[in-house]
């Protein structure tokens, strides 16, 4: 279960339980906020009465070794405070996790649920099993009966419409599309930035991600371009498509529905789809079922789940997830001077990669080669070349093309390679990817550190302890250890037997001219 948060007192309702009814029949956990400013204000007034628990420190202190890593008590209390429609969301969401995800997920945060799969399994297949797809939620998981499902298209569109799932799935109206797409959270590998230098704790407390907030699936649905055409096309100033989800999102004492936007040019090239199927299965509720947006090549945040509304607008959305988050700052910007406007909005995912096995601090016994596995991805193109280094980035070895998985226009490539390793002791291995436009990755985490700790796109590094069995001294020591039943692990445990006999020592000293210099 989730770790106890030391400063978290049990929730106590202040006054009567508020009543914010469900917006639609057949939907559970959906309160529409964006259309009702007075309701938003009422919720903000309620939230203002509470002294919500402060999230525990985990950037300057080590992360707990529990699974879930963090509980999210503050977010649970936000939901409890808003009455019956939302109060069961933490429990309902956790039930979905237990039902829809692999048992051995690393639960980064229990609520809102965020989790990533075990590193090794993630790169064993180029298509990720649905149960192993990472999950990034900002709120609870709404439960929506597909038969009652519809979304609205409105704003700067010629014929605003309500479209049901059945209509969208009617092939006489909309041609279907299936395509292989990688979704990557822009927080992937955030832990490396935290380890170097901590950053903003507002959004981060939810998602101390490792290398697994990425996955690749075959998505089926309809291109958004067809839907917009069905709605009579965009009006002249219709330049951005704003998506809203049914979940409730809390930020700085206010409530919202999850909202983001993409430029309409992205839709025009068929890189935005509305999907109801993933890897041949009905889209599970935890991933946005019955219907979600899938935006190819952009950060996962734009792929809005539990879609309720597409609003065509003239400028990028002012919803907080678009305007206030996923902002990329220059390294001198931080708590002392950051503003929302003083950073750019992260849309296209940069080139990135990771070594998934072995993992940092592993001890590897080998015969001159170490097998590395991992992934490589580029949002604006596709990975053409993957290179690995055993000396921290001095000498690079190209992963042969036949050891990279299929080349898709919108997906990662998994890879494996046995890198030659002569040296022993602690070595720093790293990986970089080159995409089709020759884009590659910054060398060090520090070179691309940013206050919001987004897109850790620098070369991914792991320190491995190399024990090369082809070296005579090492082979001799390993044999002796085997005979004596002594283990190499943990590396830091002192050797139980003498490293050399007195006779061996004296013989060596004689060969070397003794310890002491000649006077
Ligand atoms: N859509 C809604 N409605 N609510 C959310 O919290 N999270 C976004 C995006 N869409 C989110 C959402 C983020 S940040 C990511 S990375 C992806 O969903 C993750 O999709 P997944 O959970 O299906 O892997």
Boltz pocket constraint, residues with backbone or C-beta under 6 A from the ligand:
constraints:
  - pocket:
      binder: B
      contacts: [[A, 133], [A, 134], [A, 135], [A, 136], [A, 137], [A, 138], [A, 139], [A, 183], [A, 184], [A, 185], [A, 186], [A, 244], [A, 245], [A, 246], [A, 247], [A, 258], [A, 286], [A, 287], [A, 288], [A, 299], [A, 300], [A, 301], [A, 302], [A, 303], [A, 304], [A, 305], [A, 306]]
      max_distance: 6.0
